[in-house]
Amino acid sequence: MPNKVAYLGPPGTFTEEAGILHDSAAEFLPFSSVFAVASAVEAGTADEGVVAIENSIEGSVNDTLDLLIHQSKLLIRKELVLPITLCLMAKPGTRKEQVNLIYSHPNPLGQSRKFIERCFPKAEVVAAMSTIAAVEEMKGLDRPAAAIAPRRAAELYEVDILAQGIQDQATNVTRFVVLAAEDHPPTGDDKTSISFTFAEDKPAQLHGVISAFAARDINLAKIESRPAKGRLGEYVFLIDLQGHRLDRKVAETLREVAGKTSTLKVFGSYPRFRYQAPEGDGGKL
């Protein structure tokens, strides 16, 4: 039987494209939210789930981080990096100078902010649940409107592309992760993602955690913080590090970090994705 992969739908989203990159032979199951994708995997409706976690322009995807920190025991099994080319599309016959309303998911809206401000400074901008939901909502309106979505959406929903490559950076990419009940066995070229908190605010606590990795020559690929969803000023710290949680040095360090923090959660270890950024210029009208 084919692998069942849940993703943020409907069909035509960048997440579906990432799912196809992950396993083109899979049976793909669209869901309306990141939480619903994870719930499908936890319930056994799907074997794996694909969600976006980070964009090179907009940064981390908050819904996915909150899911991993607070809401799910699923682990990251794989990461994928996908070039993101955004297109402005509208119902057939719509001229760009008529557009006064633009729909899209909040992340693509942020990734094309300069384009919108330059070319449609008076247009109303409306957030949608997904890029494809934006196309569907745009098609249902009587007023001239447009949507920002993947190129494939224009084919699936029979709309015209008014502009392509509208992202603010030509090298715009999004990192996706595959969630599953188990993470990936060691490959020799892996990453591990973790989160941790401190019981109280004291000087040099974060330095102590980072020093534990530095002492064993473990590279930290990313470090950031998120509100802990409790009192103002309380934060969850997140780190992506090079190495697998089962590697001796990493395992030793994680044990030390557990002793320095009040909570430590390992999101999983997975093969490091090797990506080469494309060359080229951003699109124009």
CORZI-V146919 format. One record per residue. RES is the residue in one letter. SS is DSSP state (alpha for helix, beta for strand, coil for the rest). PHI is phi in whole degrees, 0 to 359 (999 if undefined). Layout:
res=RES ss=SS phi=PHI
res=RES ss=SS phi=PHI
This chain:
res=M ss=coil phi=999
res=P ss=coil phi=290
res=N ss=coil phi=297
res=K ss=beta phi=261
res=V ss=beta phi=241
res=A ss=beta phi=274
res=Y ss=beta phi=206
res=L ss=beta phi=286
res=G ss=coil phi=258
res=P ss=coil phi=280
res=P ss=coil phi=306
res=G ss=coil phi=110
res=T ss=coil phi=286
res=F ss=alpha phi=297
res=T ss=alpha phi=295
res=E ss=alpha phi=297
res=E ss=alpha phi=299
res=A ss=alpha phi=295
res=G ss=alpha phi=297
res=I ss=alpha phi=295
res=L ss=alpha phi=298
res=H ss=alpha phi=291
res=D ss=coil phi=204
res=S ss=coil phi=292
res=A ss=coil phi=268
res=A ss=coil phi=286
res=E ss=beta phi=267
res=F ss=beta phi=261
res=L ss=beta phi=241
res=P ss=beta phi=280
res=F ss=beta phi=227
res=S ss=coil phi=272
res=S ss=coil phi=206
res=V ss=alpha phi=298
res=F ss=alpha phi=297
res=A ss=alpha phi=294
res=V ss=alpha phi=299
res=A ss=alpha phi=296
res=S ss=alpha phi=298
res=A ss=alpha phi=296
res=V ss=alpha phi=290
res=E ss=alpha phi=296
res=A ss=alpha phi=276
res=G ss=coil phi=87
res=T ss=coil phi=294
res=A ss=coil phi=233
res=D ss=coil phi=278
res=E ss=beta phi=216
res=G ss=beta phi=227
res=V ss=beta phi=248
res=V ss=beta phi=221
res=A ss=beta phi=282
res=I ss=beta phi=233
res=E ss=beta phi=199
res=N ss=beta phi=239
res=S ss=coil phi=292
res=I ss=coil phi=261
res=E ss=coil phi=270
res=G ss=beta phi=85
res=S ss=beta phi=290
res=V ss=coil phi=269
res=N ss=alpha phi=299
res=D ss=alpha phi=300
res=T ss=alpha phi=289
res=L ss=alpha phi=297
res=D ss=alpha phi=297
res=L ss=alpha phi=299
res=L ss=alpha phi=294
res=I ss=alpha phi=285
res=H ss=alpha phi=248
res=Q ss=alpha phi=242
res=S ss=coil phi=220
res=K ss=coil phi=256
res=L ss=coil phi=295
res=L ss=beta phi=243
res=I ss=beta phi=281
res=R ss=beta phi=257
res=K ss=beta phi=198
res=E ss=beta phi=239
res=L ss=beta phi=224
res=V ss=beta phi=238
res=L ss=beta phi=237
res=P ss=beta phi=296
res=I ss=coil phi=248
res=T ss=coil phi=251
res=L ss=coil phi=263
res=C ss=beta phi=236
res=L ss=beta phi=263
res=M ss=beta phi=226
res=A ss=beta phi=209
res=K ss=coil phi=300
res=P ss=coil phi=307
res=G ss=coil phi=94
res=T ss=coil phi=283
res=R ss=coil phi=264
res=K ss=alpha phi=299
res=E ss=alpha phi=288
res=Q ss=alpha phi=274
res=V ss=coil phi=292
res=N ss=coil phi=231
res=L ss=beta phi=211
res=I ss=beta phi=232
res=Y ss=beta phi=253
res=S ss=beta phi=183
res=H ss=beta phi=295
res=P ss=alpha phi=306
res=N ss=alpha phi=294
res=P ss=alpha phi=299
res=L ss=alpha phi=299
res=G ss=alpha phi=291
res=Q ss=alpha phi=287
res=S ss=coil phi=238
res=R ss=alpha phi=302
res=K ss=alpha phi=295
res=F ss=alpha phi=299
res=I ss=alpha phi=296
res=E ss=alpha phi=295
res=R ss=alpha phi=282
res=C ss=alpha phi=260
res=F ss=coil phi=224
res=P ss=coil phi=296
res=K ss=coil phi=258
res=A ss=coil phi=286
res=E ss=beta phi=280
res=V ss=beta phi=250
res=V ss=beta phi=234
res=A ss=beta phi=279
res=A ss=beta phi=237
res=M ss=coil phi=293
res=S ss=coil phi=203
res=T ss=alpha phi=296
res=I ss=alpha phi=285
res=A ss=alpha phi=300
res=A ss=alpha phi=297
res=V ss=alpha phi=296
res=E ss=alpha phi=295
res=E ss=alpha phi=294
res=M ss=alpha phi=300
res=K ss=alpha phi=293
res=G ss=coil phi=275
res=L ss=coil phi=267
res=D ss=coil phi=271
res=R ss=coil phi=277
res=P ss=coil phi=295
res=A ss=coil phi=217
res=A ss=beta phi=220
res=A ss=beta phi=225
res=I ss=beta phi=256
res=A ss=beta phi=202
res=P ss=coil phi=295
res=R ss=alpha phi=304
res=R ss=alpha phi=299
res=A ss=alpha phi=297
res=A ss=alpha phi=296
res=E ss=alpha phi=286
res=L ss=alpha phi=292
res=Y ss=alpha phi=247
res=E ss=coil phi=53
res=V ss=coil phi=236
res=D ss=beta phi=267
res=I ss=beta phi=270
res=L ss=beta phi=271
res=A ss=beta phi=201
res=Q ss=beta phi=227
res=G ss=coil phi=66
res=I ss=coil phi=272
res=Q ss=coil phi=299
res=D ss=coil phi=292
res=Q ss=coil phi=234
res=A ss=coil phi=297
res=T ss=coil phi=267
res=N ss=coil phi=298
res=V ss=beta phi=224
res=T ss=beta phi=237
res=R ss=beta phi=263
res=F ss=beta phi=246
res=V ss=beta phi=233
res=V ss=beta phi=260
res=L ss=beta phi=261
res=A ss=beta phi=206
res=A ss=coil phi=291
res=E ss=coil phi=230
res=D ss=coil phi=275
res=H ss=coil phi=262
res=P ss=coil phi=297
res=P ss=coil phi=300
res=T ss=coil phi=241
res=G ss=coil phi=99
res=D ss=coil phi=217
res=D ss=beta phi=236
res=K ss=beta phi=233
res=T ss=beta phi=228
res=S ss=beta phi=246
res=I ss=beta phi=222
res=S ss=beta phi=226
res=F ss=beta phi=204
res=T ss=beta phi=225
res=F ss=coil phi=245
res=A ss=coil phi=291
res=E ss=coil phi=211
res=D ss=coil phi=274
res=K ss=coil phi=226
res=P ss=coil phi=298
res=A ss=coil phi=71
res=Q ss=alpha phi=296
res=L ss=alpha phi=295
res=H ss=alpha phi=300
res=G ss=alpha phi=295
res=V ss=alpha phi=292
res=I ss=alpha phi=297
res=S ss=alpha phi=296
res=A ss=alpha phi=297
res=F ss=alpha phi=288
res=A ss=alpha phi=298
res=A ss=alpha phi=297
res=R ss=coil phi=253
res=D ss=coil phi=59
res=I ss=coil phi=260
res=N ss=coil phi=283
res=L ss=beta phi=261
res=A ss=beta phi=281
res=K ss=beta phi=200
res=I ss=beta phi=217
res=E ss=beta phi=205
res=S ss=beta phi=228
res=R ss=beta phi=226
res=P ss=beta phi=303
res=A ss=coil phi=279
res=K ss=coil phi=70
res=G ss=coil phi=246
res=R ss=coil phi=282
res=L ss=coil phi=301
res=G ss=coil phi=96
res=E ss=coil phi=264
res=Y ss=beta phi=228
res=V ss=beta phi=257
res=F ss=beta phi=259
res=L ss=beta phi=235
res=I ss=beta phi=225
res=D ss=beta phi=254
res=L ss=beta phi=234
res=Q ss=beta phi=275
res=G ss=coil phi=123
res=H ss=coil phi=259
res=R ss=coil phi=300
res=L ss=coil phi=270
res=D ss=coil phi=298
res=R ss=alpha phi=304
res=K ss=alpha phi=297
res=V ss=alpha phi=292
res=A ss=alpha phi=299
res=E ss=alpha phi=298
res=T ss=alpha phi=293
res=L ss=alpha phi=296
res=R ss=alpha phi=295
res=E ss=alpha phi=294
res=V ss=alpha phi=297
res=A ss=alpha phi=300
res=G ss=alpha phi=282
res=K ss=alpha phi=262
res=T ss=coil phi=236
res=S ss=coil phi=271
res=T ss=beta phi=221
res=L ss=beta phi=221
res=K ss=beta phi=234
res=V ss=beta phi=265
res=F ss=beta phi=281
res=G ss=beta phi=133
res=S ss=beta phi=241
res=Y ss=beta phi=201
res=P ss=beta phi=298
res=R ss=coil phi=285
res=F ss=coil phi=282
res=R ss=coil phi=260
res=Y ss=coil phi=229
res=Q ss=coil phi=247
res=A ss=coil phi=293
res=P ss=coil phi=285
res=E ss=coil phi=259
res=G ss=coil phi=142
res=D ss=coil phi=258
res=G ss=coil phi=292
res=G ss=coil phi=280
res=K ss=coil phi=223
res=L ss=coil phi=293
